[in-house]
Amino acid sequence: MMRSFCLALLLAAGCAGEDLSDKKTLFDHDHEIPPHWPSGPGDAAEKIQTRLSQLDGPEKETAEAELTDLVSWSPEVAADTPLSEQEWVPIYESSETLQASLRANGWDDASRQQTEELRQLLLSAEEILQSQSPTSPKANSES
C-alpha cells in the first residue's frame, strides 16, 4: 500500500511543474518536433528541394542529415492526411527504396535522382489533397 502511494506521489510530482497548455497531443508532450518536420506532403517536397540544392554547399552535412530525415518521414506525413492508402503507398515504397540506397551508397547521383522522384510523388499527393479540399476551385466545380 505504501509503495503504491509513493509511486503515485512521484508520478504526480514529476508532472507538477510542466505547462501543458501549449501542447496539442500527448506526442507533443513526450517529443520535441524538429524544426524541419513537414506540415504535409507539399511542405515535405519544398523542404526536400531546398536541401537538395544545399548538398554541394557549405551546409552539406546539415542538408544530408535533414534530407535523410525528410525521406524517412515522408510516408508518415502522407499517411497522416486524407490520402487513401493507394495514394500514399507509392510514397512509402519510394522512401524505403531510397533509404536502402542511401545506406548503401550515400548521397550519390542515383540517390539524388531517387529523391527527386520522391519529391514528385509528394507534389502529386499535395495536388490530390488540394483537389479534395472543400475550398479548392476543382472540388467546388465538381459539386
PyMOL commands that set and color helices and strands:
alter all, ss='L'
color gray80, all
select helices_A, chain A and resi 2-16+26-30+41-53+60-79+85-105+109-132+137-142
alter helices_A, ss='H'
color red, helices_A
deselect
rebuild
show_as cartoon
